[in-house]
Amino acid sequence: MYDQVIDKDYINKLLKAAKHPRMEEIKKIMEKAKSRVKLNHMEIAILLNAHDKVQLEEVYEIAGQIKEEIYMGQIALKRYQS
């Protein structure tokens, strides 16, 4: 079922092409995200490939800021259905 929706080859190609991102790339993408500009697939793949401690700290710090701005301190509860 999901094979019809998710193009595994495309995702794997993106992740492979985005391996070993430079800190400059990550900072540029995170600035774009902070501005609420939609990220493209390659930019998302680059963030997913962030690998060292400094890169991950940058991603998590800005992601936390964005989350805080969106939810403004509210607790979001998600209901799961089985």
Sequence and secondary structure as in RCSB ss.txt:
>XXXX:A:sequence
MYDQVIDKDYINKLLKAAKHPRMEEIKKIMEKAKSRVKLNHMEIAILLNAHDKVQLEEVYEIAGQIKEEIYMGQI
ALKRYQS
>XXXX:A:secstr
 GGGT  HHHHHHHHHHT S  HHHHHHHHHHHHTT    HHHHHHHHT  SHHHHHHHHHHHHHHHHHHHTT  
       
